[in-house]
Amino acid sequence: MARAATLTAPRETDGILAGGLSRVGRRDAANVLIFGGWALPALDLLALAGALGFALILGSEHTPRLAPAILPVLGVLVMAARGVYGLRLRLIVLDSVGVAAGSFSVAAMSALAVGLFVDPAHPASGQLFRTWLLGIASLGLVRVAFTLWQQRRRAAGAAARRTVIVGAGEVGARIGRRLEQSRAYGLLPVGYVDDAPPPEAAVGGRPVPVLGGTSDLLTVVEQHGIEHVILAFSGTADDEVLPLLRRCAAGGIGVSLVPRLFDLINSRLIYEPVGGLPVATLHSTNPLGATFALKHAIDRVVAVVLLIALAPLLAAIALLVKCSSPGPVLFRQSRIGRDDRPFDVLKFRTMRCDPAVGVFCPSDGFAPGGVEGVDRRTRAGAWLRRRSLDELPQLLNVARGEMSLVGPRPERPEYVKRFATDLARYSERHRVRAGITGLSQVQGLRGQCPIADRVELDNYYIENWSLGLDLKILLLTVVALLRPAE
């Protein structure tokens, strides 16, 4: 307690306020450059300067006018102002490319306005358009390469920020487990601080120890070289926690908050001030609304087009299945869809028709899938599963209105009853049609995986649904298909 008290004195806290700089000296210099925010702006500026040069070569004028000349620098400044270069917990290629392209487009419109103001007769719109078009392409290439490289670095554990979690209850324990299981977030859990931590067994286990009470946060930050703090429902009063978090933020330490009632929060949340207080207005997903009707119409049209376009491939796979072993070409299995209605999901048969040996039951907390019990796959079936080609007949399910292209994967009736009893919010996935692919699948939760993780992502998808999110998942599915499923 004496040490904690001295940390609240102005001179003693100087070390904590400058803690970000002192810790930088202990980290690899390359990681500081790359993950500290300087490398990407420099690469963007070089890419945009190259786009400007190439645009001048393609045009008749080889001297840049004012508007295109300022566009590379203006583009980087706009991206910086919009927080594009801030650290992200999730590194997603499509998000990185999309936000950069949008910000650069804003910069191009601003540059055009400057050109029109300075020289209305010669705004250099041709040069500006070519620079914008080539700039979008060059930014895309830089962002794809850089984000993929960052993902590999994080997967290898490079530059992971040492993290303490304030609150060792159920939510804090869940966050700790997520960070421990996945290096993709770039955060390394070191410990918890909590004045009254519940028993570890009561919260499903904690991957790291409790290092002290909430009042010890500044001490823990200094002693353990903490670079990020996550507030996860501490039992300590807010007026005691807020000054500590402000001190951490002032010292260059990242601070993240898990909001109250997080199950209701989605990307359509709107903050509006009431006096000086930010009030959040919820806008929930309506599966019976017009946008979902549009989604279902697009699903059915796309499914029919794909069935026609892929007819030769479907015929070839059907012949392969028929020749691989005796039995039907298609495998049918009862699944539960929207509003708890059962339907038969269609797949190409990948197993021999031998009777199953024994009764398969997934491990507690895990979803069924993949090879269940004795492996009865044919050689052709194993190949079809690795490439997910056995799922193609589900386009017929989509065309018939039983499924969507994107949505939670449907489950068998016996498992639906079991999971609905064991897991909170499991049944909410049946508000929408099941999908051929989904957010869980593109994030690697396929086959026998923790069912709680899959449910969490499926419900996130429903709450944050948009046509743009569907398109993103479809593009990620194409990428995922390049990697073997089993």
JONORCOR-V341522 format. One record per residue. N is the residue number from 1. PSI is psi in radians with two decimals (NA if undefined). OMEGA is omega in whole degrees, 0 to 359 (none if undefined). Layout:
BEGIN
n=N psi=PSI omega=OMEGA
n=N psi=PSI omega=OMEGA
END
This chain:
BEGIN
n=1 psi=-0.58 omega=180
n=2 psi=-0.71 omega=180
n=3 psi=-0.72 omega=179
n=4 psi=-0.64 omega=181
n=5 psi=-0.72 omega=180
n=6 psi=-0.47 omega=180
n=7 psi=-0.32 omega=179
n=8 psi=-0.18 omega=178
n=9 psi=2.55 omega=187
n=10 psi=-0.82 omega=185
n=11 psi=-0.64 omega=181
n=12 psi=-0.45 omega=181
n=13 psi=-0.12 omega=179
n=14 psi=-0.63 omega=180
n=15 psi=-0.64 omega=179
n=16 psi=-0.73 omega=180
n=17 psi=-0.51 omega=177
n=18 psi=0.24 omega=185
n=19 psi=-0.63 omega=180
n=20 psi=-0.71 omega=181
n=21 psi=-0.69 omega=181
n=22 psi=-0.63 omega=180
n=23 psi=-0.52 omega=179
n=24 psi=-0.64 omega=181
n=25 psi=-0.38 omega=181
n=26 psi=-0.07 omega=181
n=27 psi=2.78 omega=179
n=28 psi=2.32 omega=185
n=29 psi=-0.65 omega=179
n=30 psi=-0.68 omega=179
n=31 psi=-0.64 omega=178
n=32 psi=-0.79 omega=180
n=33 psi=-0.77 omega=187
n=34 psi=-0.79 omega=185
n=35 psi=-0.17 omega=181
n=36 psi=-0.10 omega=172
n=37 psi=-0.02 omega=182
n=38 psi=-0.58 omega=186
n=39 psi=-0.80 omega=184
n=40 psi=-0.79 omega=175
n=41 psi=-0.67 omega=179
n=42 psi=-0.75 omega=178
n=43 psi=-0.72 omega=178
n=44 psi=-0.77 omega=181
n=45 psi=-0.73 omega=177
n=46 psi=-0.74 omega=180
n=47 psi=-0.73 omega=181
n=48 psi=-0.62 omega=175
n=49 psi=-0.70 omega=176
n=50 psi=-0.67 omega=177
n=51 psi=-0.70 omega=177
n=52 psi=-0.79 omega=179
n=53 psi=-0.74 omega=180
n=54 psi=-0.64 omega=178
n=55 psi=-0.64 omega=178
n=56 psi=-0.64 omega=179
n=57 psi=-0.68 omega=182
n=58 psi=-0.43 omega=183
n=59 psi=3.07 omega=180
n=60 psi=-0.48 omega=177
n=61 psi=2.23 omega=181
n=62 psi=0.14 omega=175
n=63 psi=2.16 omega=184
n=64 psi=2.43 omega=171
n=65 psi=3.09 omega=186
n=66 psi=-0.85 omega=186
n=67 psi=-0.93 omega=179
n=68 psi=-0.47 omega=182
n=69 psi=-0.64 omega=182
n=70 psi=-0.14 omega=187
n=71 psi=-0.76 omega=180
n=72 psi=-0.83 omega=180
n=73 psi=-0.74 omega=180
n=74 psi=-0.67 omega=179
n=75 psi=-0.78 omega=179
n=76 psi=-0.68 omega=180
n=77 psi=-0.73 omega=178
n=78 psi=-0.74 omega=179
n=79 psi=-0.68 omega=178
n=80 psi=-0.73 omega=181
n=81 psi=-0.53 omega=181
n=82 psi=0.12 omega=175
n=83 psi=0.34 omega=182
n=84 psi=-0.53 omega=184
n=85 psi=0.08 omega=176
n=86 psi=2.72 omega=179
n=87 psi=2.41 omega=180
n=88 psi=2.48 omega=177
n=89 psi=-0.63 omega=179
n=90 psi=2.25 omega=178
n=91 psi=1.83 omega=182
n=92 psi=2.17 omega=186
n=93 psi=-0.84 omega=183
n=94 psi=-0.69 omega=178
n=95 psi=-0.75 omega=181
n=96 psi=-0.78 omega=180
n=97 psi=-0.76 omega=184
n=98 psi=-0.80 omega=183
n=99 psi=-0.57 omega=177
n=100 psi=-0.75 omega=180
n=101 psi=-0.71 omega=179
n=102 psi=-0.75 omega=180
n=103 psi=-0.70 omega=180
n=104 psi=-0.58 omega=176
n=105 psi=-0.69 omega=175
n=106 psi=-0.74 omega=179
n=107 psi=-0.68 omega=180
n=108 psi=-0.72 omega=177
n=109 psi=-0.66 omega=178
n=110 psi=-0.72 omega=178
n=111 psi=-0.67 omega=177
n=112 psi=-0.70 omega=178
n=113 psi=-0.73 omega=177
n=114 psi=-0.76 omega=180
n=115 psi=-0.72 omega=179
n=116 psi=-0.62 omega=181
n=117 psi=-0.74 omega=184
n=118 psi=-0.75 omega=183
n=119 psi=1.42 omega=184
n=120 psi=-0.50 omega=183
n=121 psi=-0.48 omega=182
n=122 psi=1.30 omega=181
n=123 psi=-0.04 omega=179
n=124 psi=0.76 omega=182
n=125 psi=-0.58 omega=179
n=126 psi=-0.84 omega=177
n=127 psi=-0.74 omega=182
n=128 psi=-0.72 omega=181
n=129 psi=-0.77 omega=180
n=130 psi=-0.70 omega=179
n=131 psi=-0.72 omega=179
n=132 psi=-0.81 omega=183
n=133 psi=-0.82 omega=180
n=134 psi=-0.55 omega=178
n=135 psi=-0.71 omega=177
n=136 psi=-0.77 omega=181
n=137 psi=-0.79 omega=182
n=138 psi=-0.67 omega=175
n=139 psi=-0.72 omega=179
n=140 psi=-0.79 omega=180
n=141 psi=-0.76 omega=180
n=142 psi=-0.79 omega=183
n=143 psi=-0.72 omega=179
n=144 psi=-0.87 omega=182
n=145 psi=-0.77 omega=184
n=146 psi=-0.74 omega=181
n=147 psi=-0.73 omega=177
n=148 psi=-0.69 omega=179
n=149 psi=-0.74 omega=177
n=150 psi=-0.71 omega=179
n=151 psi=-0.74 omega=180
n=152 psi=-0.66 omega=179
n=153 psi=-0.74 omega=178
n=154 psi=-0.73 omega=180
n=155 psi=-0.50 omega=178
n=156 psi=-0.01 omega=179
n=157 psi=0.21 omega=182
n=158 psi=2.44 omega=173
n=159 psi=0.45 omega=176
n=160 psi=2.28 omega=183
n=161 psi=2.23 omega=180
n=162 psi=2.24 omega=192
n=163 psi=2.41 omega=172
n=164 psi=2.49 omega=182
n=165 psi=2.16 omega=178
n=166 psi=1.90 omega=185
n=167 psi=1.96 omega=184
n=168 psi=0.41 omega=178
n=169 psi=-2.76 omega=185
n=170 psi=-0.78 omega=181
n=171 psi=-0.78 omega=178
n=172 psi=-0.70 omega=178
n=173 psi=-0.68 omega=179
n=174 psi=-0.73 omega=178
n=175 psi=-0.76 omega=179
n=176 psi=-0.74 omega=179
n=177 psi=-0.71 omega=179
n=178 psi=-0.80 omega=181
n=179 psi=-0.64 omega=180
n=180 psi=-0.65 omega=183
n=181 psi=-0.53 omega=185
n=182 psi=2.13 omega=175
n=183 psi=-0.11 omega=185
n=184 psi=-0.36 omega=181
n=185 psi=-0.23 omega=180
n=186 psi=0.34 omega=180
n=187 psi=2.33 omega=179
n=188 psi=1.87 omega=180
n=189 psi=2.27 omega=180
n=190 psi=-0.64 omega=181
n=191 psi=-3.12 omega=180
n=192 psi=2.73 omega=164
n=193 psi=2.33 omega=183
n=194 psi=2.35 omega=181
n=195 psi=-0.56 omega=181
n=196 psi=1.25 omega=182
n=197 psi=2.33 omega=177
n=198 psi=2.87 omega=178
n=199 psi=2.51 omega=184
n=200 psi=-0.67 omega=181
n=201 psi=-0.49 omega=183
n=202 psi=-0.30 omega=182
n=203 psi=0.23 omega=177
n=204 psi=0.21 omega=178
n=205 psi=2.51 omega=177
n=206 psi=2.30 omega=185
n=207 psi=-0.33 omega=182
n=208 psi=2.82 omega=187
n=209 psi=2.87 omega=171
n=210 psi=2.15 omega=188
n=211 psi=-0.14 omega=181
n=212 psi=-3.01 omega=177
n=213 psi=3.01 omega=181
n=214 psi=-0.63 omega=179
n=215 psi=-0.28 omega=179
n=216 psi=0.13 omega=187
n=217 psi=-0.83 omega=182
n=218 psi=-0.62 omega=176
n=219 psi=-0.78 omega=179
n=220 psi=-0.73 omega=179
n=221 psi=-0.78 omega=182
n=222 psi=-0.77 omega=186
n=223 psi=-0.56 omega=186
n=224 psi=0.15 omega=178
n=225 psi=0.75 omega=184
n=226 psi=2.40 omega=180
n=227 psi=-0.16 omega=180
n=228 psi=2.47 omega=179
n=229 psi=2.34 omega=176
n=230 psi=2.16 omega=177
n=231 psi=2.04 omega=185
n=232 psi=1.26 omega=172
n=233 psi=1.03 omega=175
n=234 psi=2.56 omega=178
n=235 psi=-0.11 omega=180
n=236 psi=2.56 omega=180
n=237 psi=2.53 omega=183
n=238 psi=-0.66 omega=183
n=239 psi=-0.23 omega=174
n=240 psi=-0.55 omega=183
n=241 psi=-0.68 omega=186
n=242 psi=-0.81 omega=179
n=243 psi=-0.63 omega=179
n=244 psi=-0.75 omega=180
n=245 psi=-0.64 omega=178
n=246 psi=-0.67 omega=178
n=247 psi=-0.70 omega=178
n=248 psi=-0.82 omega=181
n=249 psi=-0.69 omega=179
n=250 psi=-0.44 omega=179
n=251 psi=0.21 omega=178
n=252 psi=0.25 omega=179
n=253 psi=2.29 omega=179
n=254 psi=2.47 omega=180
n=255 psi=2.22 omega=177
n=256 psi=2.57 omega=182
n=257 psi=2.37 omega=169
n=258 psi=2.02 omega=185
n=259 psi=2.69 omega=174
n=260 psi=2.66 omega=180
n=261 psi=0.72 omega=185
n=262 psi=-0.38 omega=179
n=263 psi=-0.40 omega=182
n=264 psi=-0.17 omega=188
n=265 psi=2.36 omega=176
n=266 psi=-3.08 omega=185
n=267 psi=-0.18 omega=180
n=268 psi=0.15 omega=178
n=269 psi=2.36 omega=180
n=270 psi=2.21 omega=176
n=271 psi=2.24 omega=177
n=272 psi=2.41 omega=182
n=273 psi=2.36 omega=170
n=274 psi=1.72 omega=192
n=275 psi=-2.18 omega=177
n=276 psi=0.16 omega=183
n=277 psi=2.28 omega=175
n=278 psi=2.11 omega=180
n=279 psi=2.21 omega=182
n=280 psi=2.26 omega=177
n=281 psi=2.21 omega=183
n=282 psi=2.46 omega=173
n=283 psi=1.70 omega=187
n=284 psi=2.78 omega=176
n=285 psi=2.40 omega=177
n=286 psi=1.67 omega=181
n=287 psi=-0.23 omega=179
n=288 psi=0.10 omega=184
n=289 psi=3.12 omega=184
n=290 psi=-0.60 omega=182
n=291 psi=-0.64 omega=176
n=292 psi=-0.58 omega=175
n=293 psi=-0.68 omega=177
n=294 psi=-0.73 omega=178
n=295 psi=-0.81 omega=182
n=296 psi=-0.62 omega=177
n=297 psi=-0.77 omega=178
n=298 psi=-0.73 omega=178
n=299 psi=-0.85 omega=186
n=300 psi=-0.68 omega=178
n=301 psi=-0.82 omega=181
n=302 psi=-0.70 omega=180
n=303 psi=-0.77 omega=180
n=304 psi=-0.74 omega=179
n=305 psi=-0.76 omega=180
n=306 psi=-0.67 omega=178
n=307 psi=-0.69 omega=179
n=308 psi=-0.80 omega=183
n=309 psi=-0.60 omega=183
n=310 psi=0.16 omega=183
n=311 psi=-0.79 omega=178
n=312 psi=-0.73 omega=179
n=313 psi=-0.76 omega=179
n=314 psi=-0.70 omega=179
n=315 psi=-0.72 omega=180
n=316 psi=-0.73 omega=179
n=317 psi=-0.70 omega=178
n=318 psi=-0.73 omega=178
n=319 psi=-0.69 omega=178
n=320 psi=-0.76 omega=180
n=321 psi=-0.74 omega=182
n=322 psi=-0.65 omega=181
n=323 psi=-0.30 omega=186
n=324 psi=-0.61 omega=180
n=325 psi=2.74 omega=179
n=326 psi=2.50 omega=177
n=327 psi=3.07 omega=181
n=328 psi=2.78 omega=178
n=329 psi=-0.72 omega=183
n=330 psi=2.52 omega=175
n=331 psi=2.27 omega=180
n=332 psi=2.41 omega=180
n=333 psi=2.37 omega=181
n=334 psi=2.29 omega=177
n=335 psi=2.86 omega=179
n=336 psi=2.23 omega=182
n=337 psi=-2.62 omega=183
n=338 psi=2.47 omega=180
n=339 psi=0.52 omega=177
n=340 psi=0.44 omega=178
n=341 psi=2.26 omega=178
n=342 psi=2.63 omega=174
n=343 psi=2.86 omega=179
n=344 psi=1.99 omega=176
n=345 psi=2.50 omega=184
n=346 psi=2.39 omega=174
n=347 psi=2.77 omega=168
n=348 psi=2.38 omega=180
n=349 psi=2.26 omega=181
n=350 psi=-0.04 omega=183
n=351 psi=2.75 omega=173
n=352 psi=2.74 omega=182
n=353 psi=0.31 omega=176
n=354 psi=2.58 omega=176
n=355 psi=2.47 omega=180
n=356 psi=2.48 omega=179
n=357 psi=2.05 omega=180
n=358 psi=-3.11 omega=180
n=359 psi=2.12 omega=181
n=360 psi=2.40 omega=176
n=361 psi=2.10 omega=181
n=362 psi=2.72 omega=178
n=363 psi=2.69 omega=179
n=364 psi=2.27 omega=178
n=365 psi=0.02 omega=182
n=366 psi=2.58 omega=176
n=367 psi=2.67 omega=174
n=368 psi=2.99 omega=178
n=369 psi=3.01 omega=180
n=370 psi=-2.49 omega=179
n=371 psi=1.98 omega=182
n=372 psi=1.91 omega=181
n=373 psi=-2.42 omega=181
n=374 psi=2.33 omega=181
n=375 psi=1.88 omega=180
n=376 psi=0.30 omega=181
n=377 psi=2.49 omega=171
n=378 psi=2.94 omega=178
n=379 psi=-0.74 omega=178
n=380 psi=-0.69 omega=181
n=381 psi=-0.69 omega=179
n=382 psi=-0.70 omega=179
n=383 psi=-0.73 omega=179
n=384 psi=-0.69 omega=179
n=385 psi=-0.70 omega=179
n=386 psi=-0.60 omega=181
n=387 psi=0.07 omega=180
n=388 psi=0.35 omega=179
n=389 psi=-0.33 omega=178
n=390 psi=-0.27 omega=182
n=391 psi=-0.19 omega=187
n=392 psi=-0.63 omega=178
n=393 psi=-0.25 omega=178
n=394 psi=-0.18 omega=171
n=395 psi=-0.53 omega=175
n=396 psi=-0.68 omega=176
n=397 psi=-0.68 omega=179
n=398 psi=-0.78 omega=181
n=399 psi=-0.53 omega=180
n=400 psi=-0.05 omega=178
n=401 psi=0.21 omega=180
n=402 psi=-0.43 omega=182
n=403 psi=2.99 omega=172
n=404 psi=2.90 omega=174
n=405 psi=-0.68 omega=182
n=406 psi=2.32 omega=179
n=407 psi=3.11 omega=176
n=408 psi=2.47 omega=179
n=409 psi=2.39 omega=181
n=410 psi=2.64 omega=182
n=411 psi=2.81 omega=180
n=412 psi=2.61 omega=186
n=413 psi=-0.71 omega=184
n=414 psi=-0.58 omega=179
n=415 psi=-0.54 omega=177
n=416 psi=-0.78 omega=179
n=417 psi=-0.73 omega=182
n=418 psi=-0.84 omega=184
n=419 psi=-0.57 omega=179
n=420 psi=-0.52 omega=178
n=421 psi=-0.66 omega=187
n=422 psi=-0.48 omega=190
n=423 psi=2.28 omega=175
n=424 psi=2.46 omega=176
n=425 psi=0.20 omega=180
n=426 psi=-0.75 omega=185
n=427 psi=-0.24 omega=181
n=428 psi=-0.36 omega=179
n=429 psi=-0.33 omega=181
n=430 psi=0.17 omega=172
n=431 psi=-0.39 omega=182
n=432 psi=2.91 omega=177
n=433 psi=2.54 omega=175
n=434 psi=2.79 omega=184
n=435 psi=2.78 omega=173
n=436 psi=-0.68 omega=176
n=437 psi=2.92 omega=182
n=438 psi=3.09 omega=181
n=439 psi=-0.67 omega=179
n=440 psi=-0.75 omega=184
n=441 psi=-0.74 omega=182
n=442 psi=-0.25 omega=175
n=443 psi=0.28 omega=171
n=444 psi=0.02 omega=181
n=445 psi=1.37 omega=181
n=446 psi=2.68 omega=179
n=447 psi=-2.50 omega=182
n=448 psi=1.74 omega=184
n=449 psi=2.92 omega=179
n=450 psi=2.06 omega=184
n=451 psi=-0.55 omega=179
n=452 psi=-0.67 omega=178
n=453 psi=-0.73 omega=181
n=454 psi=-0.75 omega=179
n=455 psi=-0.72 omega=180
n=456 psi=-0.79 omega=180
n=457 psi=-0.65 omega=178
n=458 psi=-0.75 omega=179
n=459 psi=-0.60 omega=175
n=460 psi=-0.75 omega=179
n=461 psi=-0.79 omega=182
n=462 psi=-0.79 omega=183
n=463 psi=-0.50 omega=184
n=464 psi=0.33 omega=186
n=465 psi=2.48 omega=171
n=466 psi=2.84 omega=177
n=467 psi=-0.59 omega=177
n=468 psi=-0.70 omega=178
n=469 psi=-0.69 omega=176
n=470 psi=-0.78 omega=180
n=471 psi=-0.73 omega=179
n=472 psi=-0.76 omega=180
n=473 psi=-0.67 omega=178
n=474 psi=-0.72 omega=178
n=475 psi=-0.71 omega=177
n=476 psi=-0.53 omega=177
n=477 psi=-0.71 omega=178
n=478 psi=-0.74 omega=178
n=479 psi=-0.75 omega=182
n=480 psi=-0.55 omega=181
n=481 psi=-0.34 omega=178
n=482 psi=-0.27 omega=177
n=483 psi=2.42 omega=179
n=484 psi=2.44 omega=181
n=485 psi=-0.56 omega=182
n=486 psi=NA omega=none
END
